[in-house]
Amino acid sequence: MLIHPASAFPALFLLLDGPHGARGQNVAVPYFRSKQVDQREDGAVYKNYARIKQDERWETKWKEGYRWLGFGGKKAYMSVGCTDMENGLTFEEAASENKKFRKGLKKLNYIQDDDYDYEYNADGEGWIGDYNCYITHYNSWSWADFEEEWETTRHLETLGYTADVWNGDNSTDPDKPYSQYWNDLTQREKRAAYAICYTKHIWDNWGEGCSSSSSD
């Protein structure tokens, strides 16, 4: 799966509107307050590192959950596209490589159980805790997966991808939307990026400054 070409651009640490109505901050992966409260489209919670550490559930749940998933410590918590998991591991592959993967998801109230499992709300719209959405941004999916599961590839096409590029031929075109800063995307292109669960922070900072981090 192709790594986001926007990683070639300088980092932009700004607040932004996240996918499905969430307010995305400088956070790689959101948490969910509970499996009951967040069964709606805007359930994902992006909270900056200083604020989340002040919450009483940080020590009892979230800190351990993030650490088990490879996002322990301030730098890792903010860094995006720096783990193998984000860059193409399917749910089952991640579970096989990291014995605490499922436990980490549970700590953050993710509910997905396999590569294609979705939990819909009472109205049949939206989902919560989807690994493919909020962690990998569908990097583990092939073009054919979108055709089969979503019955469309229009979001990828809007962002300038073809099947060959998305499936990992590693060619990039600086004029395509997938190579642009978030602020240079059209509203239609931003909606397409939201559809595969990008926030501005994630889009503009994918793969930036990746290095080992402490787990404070």
Secondary structure by P-SEA (a helix, b strand, c coil): ccccccccccccccccccccccccccccbbbbcccccccccccbbbbcaaaaaaccccccccaaaaaaacccccccccccccccccccccaaaaaaaccaaaaaaaaacccccccbbbbbccccccccccccccccccccccaaaaaaccccaaaaaaacccccccccccccccccccccccccccaaaaaaaaaacccaaaaacccccccccccc
